[in-house]
Amino acid sequence: MSDKHTVTVTVTVNGQVYTGDCEPRMTLADFLRHECGLTGTHLGCEHGVCGACTVLLDDVAARSCLTFAVQADGARITTVEGLAEGEQLNTLQKSFQEHHGLQCGFCTSGMLMCATELLRENPNPTETEVREGISGVLCRCTGYDSIVKSVMAAAGDQRDAVSEAGSAR
């Protein structure tokens, strides 16, 4: 039951429904972290500049620090916690691990979410398209080259998996 200063918000995050009462000014990032207990979404600048807080909101990359939780009411959200396939890292996550696409890890959740959207929309990106696709997320550690290599390798691995699945039919 909400009082006159709170709003009830219901979202589906990584396939699970969450309902919570929050002040209208609570950001989606804070709702995810504090009401849902999902701390993989990082807060950096809290001004929408760094991209660390990027989530997929109805399959579109969105800055959760600039989105109010009430704006997401009824939405389907994917956070970095939802990328894994059961207990296994997904192809993109494995690629980041194998190609050293992370160092301190702070930007990683935002990078993974932007790259997920990119590869869904463009499964065969060029290096320039990858750089453009992740350009909204700032990284102070890697110099981006290892991140780009990770995304490119994941794209190749995903194409190979699709080819193998097609030839197995």
MIROKOL-252590 format. One line per 8 residues: their letters; for each residue x, y negated, z negated of N, C-alpha, C. Coordinates in steps of 0.02 Angstrom, whole numbers. Each point is the difference from the previous one (the first is absolute). Example, Ala and Ser with C-alpha at 12.3 -4.5 7.8 and 13.67 -1.06 7.14 Angstrom:
! residues 2
AS> 660,284,-390,-45,-59,0,45,-60,0 | -18,-53,36,42,-59,-3,-39,-55,-37 .
! end
This chain:
! residues 169
MSDKHTVT> 43,59,0,-43,-59,0,44,-62,0 | -12,-46,44,42,-58,4,-34,-59,-34 | 42,-45,-27,-29,-60,-30,-2,-55,53 | -20,-60,-20,-9,-53,50,65,-25,30 | 57,20,-29,65,-24,26,38,53,39 | -31,58,7,33,53,38,-45,25,55 | 31,34,47,-35,29,57,19,74,3 | -47,42,15,15,71,9,23,12,71 .
VTVTVNGQ> 57,32,7,29,15,65,7,75,7 | -20,26,58,9,71,15,37,5,66 | 56,36,-2,40,11,60,19,74,4 | 14,23,59,25,68,10,74,-7,16 | 41,24,-45,73,-6,7,29,70,8 | 33,11,56,31,64,15,-50,58,-8 | -62,-14,20,-52,51,-2,-37,6,-66 | 20,-37,-51,-32,4,-65,-37,-65,-14 .
VYTGDCEP> -61,5,-27,-40,-59,-15,20,-28,-68 | 11,-65,-2,16,-35,-62,-51,-56,-8 | -26,-7,-61,-45,-55,-16,28,-34,-62 | 1,-66,1,24,-37,-58,-30,-69,-2 | -1,-28,-59,-23,-69,-9,61,-45,-2 | -4,-54,37,57,-46,2,-25,-72,8 | 43,-46,-17,-15,-70,13,2,-11,75 | -41,-45,25,-1,-13,72,68,-21,29 .
RMTLADFL> 44,-26,-41,65,-23,24,54,54,-2 | -17,61,-23,50,54,-2,18,20,72 | 65,6,12,22,21,67,-9,75,8 | -2,21,62,-4,71,14,62,36,-26 | 58,-32,5,61,31,-26,-7,14,-75 | -24,-48,-37,-9,10,-72,-53,52,-15 | -54,1,40,-52,50,-9,29,70,11 | 39,8,54,30,65,14,47,22,-55 .
RHECGLTG> 40,-46,-23,50,16,-51,-31,10,-69 | -45,-45,-20,-25,1,-69,-64,39,-9 | -46,-4,47,-64,35,-7,4,72,28 | 39,10,52,5,66,31,62,39,-23 | 48,-35,-30,61,33,-23,48,20,55 | -6,-32,58,42,15,58,54,-55,5 | 59,15,-24,53,-50,-5,48,0,59 | -13,39,51,43,0,59,-3,-63,40 .
THLGCEHG> -55,-37,-6,-7,-64,34,39,-51,-41 | 53,-26,29,44,-46,-37,-21,-73,10 | 12,-39,-51,-11,-72,3,67,-35,1 | 11,-40,51,63,-37,5,-14,-73,-9 | -16,-33,54,-8,-73,-1,-69,-23,-24 | -50,42,6,-70,-16,-16,-26,-60,39 | 31,-12,59,-22,-53,45,-11,26,71 | 5,65,10,-11,30,65,58,-4,48 .
VCGACTVL> 58,-19,-25,58,-10,43,43,63,5 | 10,35,-54,49,55,0,-27,66,28 | -66,12,-4,-29,60,29,6,63,-43 | 31,-5,-58,9,60,-43,-67,29,-22 | -52,-41,-2,-65,21,-25,-46,26,56 | 26,12,59,-42,21,56,-33,67,-12 | -65,3,12,-39,61,-1,-40,3,65 | -31,56,13,-46,4,57,-70,-9,-27 .
LDDVAARS> -33,-51,24,-69,-17,-20,-44,15,60 | -39,53,-6,-39,25,57,46,9,61 | 58,31,-12,50,19,50,38,-58,30 | -5,-60,-28,37,-58,24,46,-24,-56 | 63,-13,17,48,-24,-49,-23,-66,-29 | 0,-5,-66,-23,-61,-34,44,-13,-61 | 11,-63,-14,37,-21,-59,-47,4,-60 | 13,45,-45,-46,9,-56,8,-56,-52 .
CLTFAVQA> 53,-39,4,7,-56,-47,-41,-60,23 | -21,0,63,-40,-56,26,-74,19,6 | -15,62,-13,-69,24,6,-29,8,-70 | -58,-28,-11,-33,9,-64,-32,69,-1 | -1,31,-58,-30,66,-7,-73,-2,22 | -36,-54,-14,-71,-5,20,-7,0,76 | 50,-24,36,-3,2,73,6,71,26 | 30,44,-38,10,69,21,-56,46,-24 .
DGARITTV> -49,-27,-34,-55,41,-25,-31,40,57 | -3,66,-9,-27,44,51,50,22,53 | 60,-25,-3,51,15,51,35,67,-14 | 33,23,52,42,60,-2,72,-26,1 | 38,18,-50,68,-25,-9,49,59,-1 | 56,-9,33,55,48,-4,59,-36,-30 | 28,29,-52,61,-26,-30,56,50,14 | 60,-18,-19,58,43,13,-10,69,-33 .
EGLAEGEQ> -36,2,-55,-12,64,-33,-42,47,43 | -39,-28,47,-43,40,42,33,25,64 | 63,-16,11,33,21,62,23,73,-2 | 19,24,-58,25,68,-5,-54,50,20 | 22,56,24,-45,54,21,1,52,-55 | -45,-7,-47,1,43,-60,60,-19,-42 | 41,49,-14,61,-12,-39,60,-16,44 | -10,3,66,55,-10,48,-1,-72,27 .
LNTLQKSF> 59,-28,8,6,-65,33,-24,7,72 | -30,-53,27,-19,4,70,61,-12,44 | -10,4,65,56,-6,48,37,-66,-8 | -37,-54,-7,32,-66,-7,39,-5,-65 | -28,24,-54,35,-2,-64,64,42,3 | -5,60,29,60,42,8,53,-34,41 | -22,-35,53,47,-34,43,36,-56,-37 | -37,-37,-42,32,-53,-41,52,31,-46 .
QEHHGLQC> -15,59,-27,47,34,-44,61,24,40 | -11,31,57,55,28,39,45,-52,33 | -29,-57,19,38,-51,36,16,-61,-42 | -5,8,-66,18,-53,-47,-38,-64,12 | -65,6,10,-43,-58,14,-18,-39,-62 | 29,18,-56,-13,-38,-61,64,-3,-41 | 5,-53,-38,55,-5,-47,-29,-11,-69 | -17,-62,-16,-29,-12,-67,-71,26,-3 .
GFCTSGML> -34,6,56,-67,27,2,-56,-50,-10 | 16,-62,-14,-52,-48,-16,-46,-14,60 | 29,-7,59,-41,-15,60,-28,63,32 | 22,58,-23,-15,63,34,-75,13,9 | -39,-12,-52,-72,14,7,-31,-44,55 | 18,-63,2,-25,-44,52,25,20,69 | 63,20,5,28,23,64,-37,63,24 | -11,47,-45,-34,61,18,-71,-13,24 .
MCATELLR> -34,-46,-33,-69,-14,20,-3,-34,68 | 45,-48,12,1,-34,65,21,49,55 | 49,43,-15,22,49,50,-54,52,13 | -39,17,-50,-55,48,9,-51,-29,50 | -18,-63,-11,-47,-33,46,30,-3,71 | 64,-19,4,33,-6,65,-1,67,38 | 20,54,-34,4,64,34,-68,29,17 | -51,-18,-38,-68,21,17,-23,-35,64 .
ENPNPTET> 16,-64,5,-20,-39,59,45,11,60 | 64,14,-13,49,7,54,48,57,-19 | -16,62,18,41,56,-19,68,4,35 | 11,-43,49,63,0,37,29,-71,4 | 15,-30,-58,23,-70,1,73,-6,22 | 15,-57,29,69,-17,15,31,-27,-65 | 65,-8,0,33,-29,-58,-26,-70,-13 | -10,-38,53,-26,-69,-8,-69,2,-31 .
EVREGISG> -43,47,21,-67,5,-28,2,20,-73 | 47,43,-19,7,19,-70,21,-61,-40 | 50,-36,24,22,-60,-36,-57,-50,-8 | -40,-8,51,-58,-45,-4,-52,28,-49 | -11,65,1,-50,31,-43,16,-5,-74 | 63,0,-17,20,-5,-71,22,-70,-19 | -6,-47,45,27,-67,-11,-34,-37,-57 | -58,21,-20,-35,-33,-55,22,22,-69 .
VLCRCTGY> 48,45,-3,24,24,-65,74,-17,-6 | 17,-35,-53,69,-22,-11,39,53,-38 | 61,12,23,45,46,-34,66,-36,-11 | 24,1,-60,62,-34,-16,60,48,-2 | -12,64,7,54,49,-10,26,33,63 | -44,19,46,20,46,52,26,-32,64 | -17,-62,12,17,-30,65,-46,25,55 | -51,38,-18,-53,24,45,20,55,48 .
DSIVKSVM> 63,7,17,20,50,50,-21,71,-21 | 12,17,-62,-18,68,-23,-76,9,-2 | -36,-53,-13,-73,4,0,-25,11,71 | 27,-37,47,-20,8,70,17,71,24 | 59,24,-17,19,69,19,-48,51,-31 | -20,-12,-61,-47,45,-34,-68,2,36 | -25,-58,18,-65,-3,35,5,32,69 | 54,-15,36,10,29,66,5,76,-4 .
AAAGDQRD> 36,25,-49,7,73,-9,-67,31,-18 | -38,-32,-42,-66,26,-19,-46,2,61 | 4,-51,42,-40,0,61,17,60,43 | 65,14,8,22,58,39,-22,65,-32 | 6,5,-66,-22,61,-35,-75,11,8 | -39,-54,-3,-72,6,8,-18,21,71 | 35,-28,49,-11,20,71,17,73,9 | 56,22,-29,20,70,6,-52,47,-32 .
AVSEAGSA> -28,-20,-57,-50,40,-34,-63,6,42 | -19,-55,33,-60,0,43,13,45,60 | 60,-4,30,18,43,57,-1,73,-19 | 29,16,-58,1,69,-23,-70,26,-13 | -42,-41,-30,-70,20,-13,-37,11,66 | 13,-42,49,-33,6,65,23,62,37 | 64,17,-5,25,59,36,-18,65,-35 | -18,-5,-64,-20,60,-38,-71,22,16 .
R> -37,-42,34,-70,17,15,-4,48,55 .
! end
